[in-house]
Amino acid sequence: MTPKIYVETSIPSFYYEIRSEPEMVARRNWTRQWWLECRHEYEVVTSDAVIDELSRGDYSTKNDALNLVKDLPFLPLETAVYEIVQTYLQHRLMPKDPLGDALHLALASYHKCEFLLTWNCKNLANANKFTHIKRLNTQMGLFIPTLVTPLELLEGVTL
């Protein structure tokens, strides 16, 4: 069975990153490499939440970022997902924005995605939060996705 991977907002954002700082260039390159070379190894999904976040603001690469994910399958935003979000927020697992990181994690958990692909290392791909995520998801009887960056899914990359 092909592993399912939920792509959250930072992935299309970094695919079209234009900042020139070395860390930003590296993340852009790793994102593009994963997208072009490894994406076919997964069932890649996203959600309306990603489209909503990418649609906010005025930035030069908005249309490119939206186009990158527009043809991916979208996970449905069911009532149970919003209940999971509320639990995450009540337990201070994620920032208080119910349409942000908590929603991405809830979608990936509810829909049993093996991976949640992100560059958000503050709130999602954060090893210090994983025990809390695991505990809450276990209490709710939810799947626990592995939270990863594109770099972690690239084979044979040397730094």
Residue frames as a rotation matrix with the C-alpha (Angstrom) as fourth column:
MET 1
0.579 0.815 0.000 0.00
0.815 -0.579 0.000 0.00
0.000 0.000 -1.000 0.00
THR 2
-0.162 -0.616 0.771 1.29
0.580 -0.691 -0.431 3.45
0.799 0.377 0.469 -0.93
PRO 3
-0.441 -0.028 -0.897 1.90
0.858 -0.307 -0.413 5.69
-0.264 -0.951 0.159 2.11
LYS 4
0.490 0.668 0.560 -0.41
0.733 -0.664 0.151 8.70
0.473 0.337 -0.815 2.30
ILE 5
-0.543 -0.723 -0.428 1.27
0.833 -0.530 -0.162 12.05
-0.109 -0.444 0.889 2.86
TYR 6
0.652 0.751 -0.106 -0.53
0.750 -0.659 -0.061 15.26
-0.116 -0.039 -0.993 3.81
VAL 7
-0.438 -0.756 0.485 1.12
0.814 -0.563 -0.143 18.35
0.382 0.332 0.863 2.31
GLU 8
0.399 0.561 -0.725 0.54
0.802 -0.597 -0.021 21.44
-0.445 -0.573 -0.688 4.43
THR 9
0.961 0.274 -0.030 0.96
0.227 -0.849 -0.478 25.08
-0.157 0.453 -0.878 3.46
SER 10
0.448 -0.849 -0.281 4.69
-0.443 -0.484 0.755 25.49
-0.777 -0.214 -0.592 3.98
ILE 11
-0.095 -0.511 0.854 5.51
0.498 0.719 0.486 22.97
-0.862 0.471 0.187 1.23
PRO 12
0.403 0.212 0.890 4.09
0.907 -0.222 -0.358 24.88
0.122 0.952 -0.282 -1.77
SER 13
0.989 -0.083 -0.124 5.29
-0.050 -0.967 0.249 28.09
-0.141 -0.240 -0.961 -0.12
PHE 14
0.258 -0.965 0.054 8.87
-0.288 -0.023 0.957 26.85
-0.922 -0.263 -0.284 0.05
TYR 15
0.186 -0.152 0.971 8.68
0.818 0.572 -0.067 25.34
-0.545 0.806 0.231 -3.43
TYR 16
0.429 0.061 0.901 8.40
0.714 -0.634 -0.297 28.92
0.553 0.771 -0.316 -4.69
GLU 17
0.614 -0.284 -0.736 10.51
0.571 -0.484 0.663 30.57
-0.545 -0.828 -0.135 -1.98
ILE 18
0.704 -0.341 0.624 12.31
0.434 -0.488 -0.757 33.67
0.562 0.803 -0.195 -3.28
ARG 19
0.885 -0.432 0.176 14.37
-0.420 -0.573 0.704 34.71
-0.203 -0.697 -0.688 -0.24
SER 20
0.588 -0.728 -0.353 18.10
-0.291 0.216 -0.932 34.37
0.755 0.650 -0.085 -0.75
GLU 21
0.198 -0.512 0.836 19.29
-0.970 0.022 0.243 33.48
-0.143 -0.859 -0.492 2.75
PRO 22
-0.655 -0.588 -0.474 21.19
-0.680 0.733 0.031 30.16
0.329 0.342 -0.880 2.62
GLU 23
-0.827 0.384 0.412 18.66
-0.032 0.699 -0.715 28.34
-0.562 -0.604 -0.565 4.85
MET 24
0.166 0.942 -0.293 15.74
-0.429 -0.198 -0.881 29.48
-0.888 0.272 0.372 2.69
VAL 25
0.056 -0.245 -0.968 17.53
-0.993 0.089 -0.080 28.46
0.106 0.965 -0.238 -0.52
ALA 26
-0.904 -0.428 -0.013 18.33
-0.420 0.892 -0.166 25.04
0.083 -0.144 -0.986 0.98
ARG 27
-0.486 0.797 0.358 14.72
-0.021 0.399 -0.917 24.46
-0.874 -0.453 -0.178 2.04
ARG 28
0.350 0.585 -0.732 13.48
-0.755 -0.287 -0.590 25.53
-0.555 0.759 0.341 -1.40
ASN 29
-0.274 -0.547 -0.791 15.91
-0.915 0.401 0.039 23.16
0.296 0.735 -0.611 -3.10
TRP 30
-0.967 -0.056 0.248 15.06
-0.161 0.892 -0.423 20.20
-0.198 -0.449 -0.872 -0.82
THR 31
-0.128 0.991 0.044 11.34
-0.235 0.013 -0.972 20.87
-0.964 -0.134 0.232 -1.32
ARG 32
0.343 0.215 -0.914 11.71
-0.914 -0.150 -0.378 20.94
-0.218 0.965 0.145 -5.09
GLN 33
-0.646 -0.643 -0.411 13.89
-0.709 0.705 0.011 17.85
0.283 0.299 -0.912 -5.08
TRP 34
-0.784 0.421 0.456 11.35
-0.023 0.715 -0.699 15.92
-0.620 -0.558 -0.551 -2.99
TRP 35
0.168 0.934 -0.317 8.45
-0.427 -0.221 -0.877 17.13
-0.888 0.282 0.362 -5.14
LEU 36
0.309 -0.085 -0.947 10.14
-0.951 -0.043 -0.306 16.25
-0.015 0.996 -0.094 -8.42
GLU 37
-0.462 -0.674 -0.576 11.95
-0.685 0.684 -0.251 13.04
0.564 0.278 -0.778 -7.44
CYS 38
-0.995 -0.071 -0.064 10.05
-0.008 0.725 -0.689 11.44
0.095 -0.685 -0.722 -4.55
ARG 39
-0.503 0.860 0.084 6.43
-0.789 -0.417 -0.451 12.60
-0.353 -0.293 0.889 -4.63
HIS 40
-0.016 0.513 -0.858 5.42
-0.823 0.481 0.303 9.72
0.568 0.711 0.415 -6.92
GLU 41
-0.727 -0.336 -0.598 6.26
0.013 0.865 -0.502 7.27
0.686 -0.373 -0.625 -4.11
TYR 42
-0.887 0.406 -0.221 3.32
0.214 -0.063 -0.975 8.54
-0.409 -0.912 -0.030 -2.03
GLU 43
-0.003 0.932 0.363 -0.39
0.908 -0.149 0.391 9.17
0.418 0.331 -0.846 -2.19
VAL 44
-0.899 -0.417 -0.134 -0.08
0.438 -0.838 -0.326 12.95
0.024 -0.352 0.936 -1.85
VAL 45
0.139 0.986 0.088 -3.10
0.885 -0.164 0.437 14.80
0.445 0.017 -0.895 -0.43
THR 46
-0.934 -0.313 0.172 -3.89
0.207 -0.867 -0.453 18.27
0.291 -0.387 0.875 0.87
SER 47
-0.223 0.896 -0.383 -6.95
0.941 0.096 -0.324 20.23
-0.253 -0.433 -0.865 1.98
ASP 48
0.464 0.502 0.730 -9.01
0.623 -0.770 0.134 23.37
0.630 0.393 -0.670 1.55
ALA 49
0.854 -0.196 -0.481 -7.20
0.341 -0.487 0.804 24.67
-0.392 -0.851 -0.350 4.64
VAL 50
-0.205 -0.971 0.123 -3.98
0.698 -0.057 0.713 24.79
-0.686 0.232 0.690 2.60
ILE 51
-0.237 0.201 0.951 -5.72
0.869 -0.393 0.300 26.61
0.434 0.897 -0.081 -0.24
ASP 52
0.805 0.592 0.033 -7.21
0.496 -0.703 0.509 29.10
0.324 -0.393 -0.860 2.23
GLU 53
0.544 -0.670 -0.505 -3.82
0.383 -0.337 0.860 29.81
-0.747 -0.661 0.073 3.82
LEU 54
-0.443 -0.746 0.497 -2.06
0.784 -0.053 0.618 30.15
-0.435 0.664 0.609 0.46
SER 55
0.053 0.581 0.812 -4.80
0.866 -0.432 0.252 32.51
0.497 0.690 -0.526 -0.74
ARG 56
0.790 0.233 -0.567 -4.23
0.548 -0.683 0.483 34.98
-0.274 -0.692 -0.668 2.10
GLY 57
0.169 -0.773 -0.612 -2.02
0.186 -0.585 0.789 37.99
-0.968 -0.247 0.045 1.62
ASP 58
0.980 0.035 -0.197 -0.42
-0.173 -0.343 -0.923 39.53
-0.100 0.939 -0.330 -1.39
TYR 59
0.115 -0.978 0.175 2.82
-0.316 0.131 0.940 37.89
-0.942 -0.163 -0.294 -2.47
SER 60
-0.101 -0.231 -0.968 4.42
-0.942 -0.289 0.167 37.39
-0.319 0.929 -0.189 -5.87
THR 61
-0.857 -0.323 -0.401 4.36
-0.453 0.843 0.290 33.57
0.244 0.430 -0.869 -5.93
LYS 62
-0.402 0.773 0.490 0.78
-0.611 0.172 -0.773 33.08
-0.682 -0.610 0.403 -4.71
ASN 63
0.522 0.677 -0.519 -0.61
-0.834 0.277 -0.478 31.76
-0.180 0.682 0.709 -8.01
ASP 64
-0.141 -0.662 -0.736 2.34
-0.658 0.618 -0.430 29.41
0.740 0.423 -0.523 -8.49
ALA 65
-0.900 -0.205 0.386 1.93
-0.436 0.482 -0.760 27.99
-0.031 -0.852 -0.523 -4.98
LEU 66
-0.054 0.968 0.246 -1.82
-0.679 0.145 -0.719 27.53
-0.732 -0.206 0.649 -5.45
ASN 67
0.483 0.221 -0.847 -1.32
-0.853 0.335 -0.400 25.86
0.195 0.916 0.350 -8.82
LEU 68
-0.569 -0.793 -0.217 1.20
-0.698 0.606 -0.383 23.42
0.435 -0.066 -0.898 -7.36
VAL 69
-0.949 0.163 0.271 -1.43
-0.089 0.684 -0.724 21.81
-0.303 -0.711 -0.634 -5.11
LYS 70
-0.349 0.905 -0.242 -4.74
-0.868 -0.410 -0.280 22.51
-0.353 0.112 0.929 -6.87
ASP 71
0.122 0.408 -0.905 -4.89
-0.787 0.595 0.162 19.10
0.605 0.692 0.394 -8.58
LEU 72
-0.900 -0.417 -0.130 -4.06
-0.232 0.710 -0.665 17.05
0.370 -0.568 -0.735 -5.49
PRO 73
-0.061 0.883 -0.466 -6.88
0.520 0.426 0.740 15.13
0.852 -0.197 -0.485 -3.79
PHE 74
-0.448 0.017 0.894 -8.42
-0.577 -0.769 -0.275 17.17
0.682 -0.639 0.354 -0.96
LEU 75
-0.814 0.183 -0.552 -9.21
0.503 0.698 -0.510 15.57
0.292 -0.692 -0.660 2.40
PRO 76
0.077 0.928 0.365 -12.76
0.359 -0.367 0.858 16.33
0.930 0.065 -0.361 3.52
LEU 77
-0.845 -0.266 0.465 -13.25
-0.259 -0.557 -0.789 18.71
0.468 -0.787 0.401 6.45
GLU 78
-0.080 0.836 -0.543 -15.70
0.386 0.529 0.756 16.65
0.919 -0.149 -0.365 8.49
THR 79
0.643 0.446 0.622 -17.28
-0.365 -0.535 0.762 17.68
0.673 -0.717 -0.182 11.79
ALA 80
0.897 -0.325 -0.301 -15.06
0.442 0.630 0.638 15.22
-0.018 -0.705 0.708 13.69
VAL 81
-0.004 -0.941 0.339 -11.97
0.832 -0.192 -0.521 17.06
0.555 0.280 0.783 12.39
TYR 82
-0.023 0.059 0.998 -13.15
-0.192 -0.980 0.053 20.31
0.981 -0.191 0.034 13.98
GLU 83
0.929 0.344 0.140 -13.77
-0.221 0.209 0.953 18.49
0.298 -0.915 0.270 17.26
ILE 84
0.518 -0.828 -0.214 -10.18
0.848 0.529 0.008 17.21
0.107 -0.186 0.977 17.16
VAL 85
-0.178 -0.547 0.818 -8.96
0.418 -0.795 -0.440 20.76
0.891 0.264 0.370 16.51
GLN 86
0.488 0.444 0.751 -10.83
-0.444 -0.615 0.652 21.97
0.752 -0.652 -0.103 19.60
THR 87
0.958 -0.193 -0.210 -9.18
0.285 0.629 0.724 19.27
-0.008 -0.753 0.658 21.71
TYR 88
0.090 -0.976 0.198 -5.74
0.911 0.000 -0.413 20.28
0.403 0.217 0.889 20.44
LEU 89
-0.143 -0.107 0.984 -6.47
0.022 -0.994 -0.105 23.92
0.989 0.007 0.145 21.27
GLN 90
0.800 0.508 0.321 -7.89
-0.319 -0.092 0.943 23.11
0.508 -0.857 0.088 24.72
HIS 91
0.830 -0.537 -0.148 -4.72
0.506 0.614 0.606 21.19
-0.234 -0.578 0.782 25.55
ARG 92
0.713 -0.517 -0.474 -2.52
-0.463 -0.854 0.236 24.00
-0.527 0.051 -0.849 24.18
LEU 93
0.319 -0.570 0.757 -0.92
0.569 0.754 0.328 21.64
-0.758 0.326 0.565 21.69
MET 94
-0.292 -0.316 0.903 -1.04
0.936 -0.287 0.202 24.19
0.195 0.904 0.379 18.87
PRO 95
-0.993 -0.049 -0.107 -1.44
0.064 -0.987 -0.147 27.97
-0.099 -0.153 0.983 18.53
LYS 96
-0.492 0.866 -0.094 -4.99
0.107 -0.047 -0.993 29.26
-0.864 -0.498 -0.070 19.01
ASP 97
-0.388 0.354 -0.851 -5.75
-0.882 -0.410 0.232 29.74
-0.267 0.840 0.472 15.30
PRO 98
0.056 0.476 0.877 -8.28
-0.247 0.858 -0.450 26.96
-0.968 -0.191 0.166 14.64
LEU 99
0.951 0.300 -0.078 -7.66
-0.134 0.168 -0.977 27.21
-0.280 0.939 0.200 10.90
GLY 100
0.360 -0.904 -0.231 -3.89
-0.913 -0.290 -0.287 26.74
0.192 0.315 -0.930 11.12
ASP 101
-0.558 -0.795 -0.239 -1.54
-0.722 0.607 -0.331 24.09
0.408 -0.013 -0.913 12.44
ALA 102
-0.583 0.407 0.703 -4.13
-0.449 0.560 -0.697 22.35
-0.677 -0.722 -0.144 14.62
LEU 103
0.523 0.822 -0.226 -6.35
-0.621 0.186 -0.762 21.84
-0.584 0.538 0.608 11.58
HIS 104
0.183 -0.532 -0.827 -3.51
-0.861 0.319 -0.396 20.38
0.474 0.784 -0.400 9.50
LEU 105
-0.827 -0.517 0.221 -2.59
-0.552 0.677 -0.487 17.94
0.102 -0.525 -0.845 12.27
ALA 106
-0.246 0.828 0.504 -6.25
-0.473 0.351 -0.808 17.01
-0.846 -0.437 0.306 12.82
LEU 107
0.588 0.450 -0.672 -6.77
-0.792 0.156 -0.590 16.32
-0.160 0.879 0.449 9.12
ALA 108
-0.179 -0.755 -0.631 -3.64
-0.763 0.511 -0.395 14.17
0.621 0.410 -0.668 8.85
SER 109
-0.858 -0.127 0.497 -4.56
-0.472 0.577 -0.666 12.28
-0.202 -0.807 -0.555 12.03
TYR 110
-0.013 0.970 0.244 -8.25
-0.568 0.194 -0.800 11.74
-0.823 -0.149 0.548 11.25
HIS 111
0.756 0.318 -0.573 -7.57
-0.650 0.254 -0.716 10.62
-0.082 0.913 0.399 7.68
LYS 112
0.726 -0.454 0.516 -4.71
0.097 0.811 0.577 8.32
-0.681 -0.369 0.633 8.77
CYS 113
0.824 -0.556 -0.110 -1.94
-0.313 -0.284 -0.906 9.92
0.472 0.781 -0.408 6.77
GLU 114
0.616 -0.667 -0.419 1.35
0.758 0.646 0.085 8.18
0.214 -0.371 0.904 7.44
PHE 115
-0.497 -0.848 -0.182 3.15
0.864 -0.504 -0.012 11.50
-0.082 -0.163 0.983 7.09
LEU 116
0.841 0.500 -0.205 2.43
0.469 -0.864 -0.185 15.20
-0.269 0.060 -0.961 7.55
LEU 117
-0.039 -0.888 0.459 4.97
0.989 -0.101 -0.111 17.00
0.145 0.449 0.882 5.35
THR 118
0.925 0.379 0.014 5.91
0.362 -0.893 0.269 20.45
0.115 -0.243 -0.963 6.61
TRP 119
-0.183 -0.945 0.272 8.65
0.501 -0.328 -0.801 23.00
0.846 -0.010 0.533 7.10
ASN 120
0.388 0.380 0.840 6.84
-0.527 -0.656 0.540 24.28
0.756 -0.652 -0.055 10.21
CYS 121
-0.160 -0.588 -0.793 9.37
0.392 0.699 -0.598 23.08
0.906 -0.407 0.119 12.76
LYS 122
-0.792 -0.042 0.609 8.04
-0.465 -0.606 -0.646 25.36
0.396 -0.794 0.461 15.49
ASN 123
-0.228 0.831 0.508 4.57
-0.922 -0.016 -0.387 23.85
-0.314 -0.557 0.769 15.83
LEU 124
0.761 0.581 -0.289 4.38
-0.647 0.714 -0.269 20.69
0.050 0.391 0.919 13.72
ALA 125
0.630 -0.605 -0.487 7.68
0.258 0.755 -0.603 18.95
0.732 0.254 0.632 12.98
ASN 126
0.061 -0.518 0.853 8.90
-0.784 -0.554 -0.280 19.66
0.618 -0.652 -0.439 16.50
ALA 127
-0.311 -0.272 -0.911 10.38
0.143 0.934 -0.327 16.74
0.940 -0.232 -0.251 18.44
ASN 128
-0.992 -0.094 0.087 9.52
-0.062 -0.238 -0.969 18.49
0.112 -0.967 0.230 21.72
LYS 129
-0.329 0.942 0.063 5.80
-0.924 -0.308 -0.226 18.34
-0.193 -0.132 0.972 20.87
PHE 130
-0.408 0.186 -0.894 5.67
-0.557 0.725 0.405 14.79
0.724 0.663 -0.192 19.58
THR 131
-0.921 0.066 -0.383 5.06
0.317 0.697 -0.643 13.15
0.224 -0.714 -0.663 22.98
HIS 132
-0.641 0.724 -0.254 2.14
-0.245 -0.506 -0.827 15.52
-0.727 -0.468 0.502 23.62
ILE 133
-0.250 0.526 -0.813 0.73
-0.965 -0.066 0.254 14.84
0.080 0.848 0.524 20.13
LYS 134
-0.649 -0.076 -0.757 1.10
-0.200 0.977 0.074 11.09
0.734 0.199 -0.649 20.62
ARG 135
-0.940 0.286 -0.185 -0.60
0.266 0.278 -0.923 11.22
-0.212 -0.917 -0.338 24.03
LEU 136
-0.431 0.821 -0.375 -3.58
-0.568 -0.570 -0.594 13.29
-0.701 -0.043 0.711 22.82
ASN 137
-0.233 0.340 -0.911 -4.08
-0.912 0.249 0.326 11.29
0.338 0.907 0.252 19.65
THR 138
-0.828 -0.091 -0.553 -3.89
0.048 0.972 -0.231 8.04
0.559 -0.217 -0.800 21.60
GLN 139
-0.829 0.547 -0.114 -6.49
0.072 -0.097 -0.993 9.32
-0.554 -0.831 0.041 24.09
MET 140
-0.118 0.807 -0.578 -8.79
-0.772 -0.441 -0.458 10.22
-0.625 0.392 0.675 21.19
GLY 141
0.237 0.172 0.956 -8.17
0.224 0.948 -0.226 6.91
-0.945 0.267 0.186 19.40
LEU 142
0.878 0.077 -0.472 -6.54
-0.379 -0.490 -0.785 8.68
-0.291 0.868 -0.402 16.46
PHE 143
0.668 -0.695 0.267 -3.78
0.712 0.491 -0.502 7.69
0.218 0.525 0.823 14.09
ILE 144
0.595 -0.564 -0.573 -0.44
0.072 -0.672 0.737 9.36
-0.801 -0.479 -0.359 14.80
PRO 145
0.937 -0.271 0.220 1.17
0.221 -0.027 -0.975 10.71
0.271 0.962 0.034 11.62
THR 146
0.106 -0.964 -0.245 4.91
0.911 -0.004 0.412 11.07
-0.398 -0.266 0.878 11.39
LEU 147
0.926 0.198 -0.322 5.74
0.120 -0.962 -0.244 14.78
-0.358 0.187 -0.915 11.15
VAL 148
0.101 -0.922 0.374 8.56
0.790 0.303 0.533 15.28
-0.605 0.241 0.759 8.65
THR 149
0.230 -0.166 -0.959 10.29
-0.483 -0.875 0.035 17.78
-0.844 0.456 -0.282 6.42
PRO 150
0.921 0.072 -0.382 11.07
-0.384 0.329 -0.863 17.09
0.064 0.942 0.331 2.76
LEU 151
0.013 -0.999 -0.051 14.72
-0.918 0.008 -0.396 16.68
0.396 0.052 -0.917 3.69
GLU 152
-0.317 -0.113 0.942 13.85
-0.734 0.658 -0.168 13.72
-0.600 -0.745 -0.292 5.95
LEU 153
0.547 0.614 0.569 12.16
-0.095 0.721 -0.686 11.94
-0.832 0.321 0.453 3.04
LEU 154
0.661 -0.416 -0.624 14.96
-0.732 -0.174 -0.659 12.43
0.165 0.892 -0.420 0.53
GLU 155
0.890 -0.390 0.237 17.15
0.307 0.896 0.322 9.42
-0.338 -0.214 0.917 -0.07
GLY 156
0.296 -0.892 0.341 20.88
0.955 0.272 -0.118 9.77
0.013 0.360 0.933 -0.34
VAL 157
0.748 -0.035 0.663 21.09
0.088 -0.984 -0.152 13.46
0.658 0.172 -0.733 0.54
THR 158
0.020 -0.775 -0.631 24.35
0.990 0.102 -0.095 14.57
0.138 -0.623 0.770 2.05
LEU 159
0.927 0.354 -0.122 24.61
0.374 -0.898 0.234 17.88
-0.027 -0.263 -0.965 3.83
